[in-house]
Structures are given as C-alpha cells and as structure tokens.
C-alpha cells in the first residue's frame, strides 16, 4: 500500500515537472534578455525531458 502511494506521488511530481517546464518553454517571460534566452530554453527543455523520461520509467515499475 505504501509503495503504491509513493509511486503515485512520484508520478504526480514528474508530471508536474514536465508540464510546468513545457509551459515555461511555450510561454517565455518577456523579462528574459536575448543573450539568456538560449540558456533559458535549454534549461527548461532538459527539465521537461527529465520529467517525461522519469514518467516513462515509472510506467514499467
């Protein structure tokens, strides 16, 4: 029972990581300077990919 709860919470957290960073990618802030824009996109892309891969891995557990 506790194992199922932990897996469920982990899935929710990874899904939140994925969705929040996708929103940041699709709707970037206007306050970001041009020189930091590439770094911003790379950072949020990697975080979104991490959430997606983590969610996929948890599907097999």
C-alpha positions, 0 to 999 in steps of 0.5 A: 500500500505504501509503495503504491502511494509513493509511486503515485506521488512520484508520478504526480511530481514528474508530471508536474515537472514536465508540464510546468517546464513545457509551459515555461518553454511555450510561454517565455517571460518577456523579462528574459534578455536575448543573450539568456534566452538560449540558456533559458530554453535549454534549461527548461527543455532538459527539465521537461525531458527529465520529467517525461523520461522519469514518467516513462520509467515509472510506467514499467515499475 
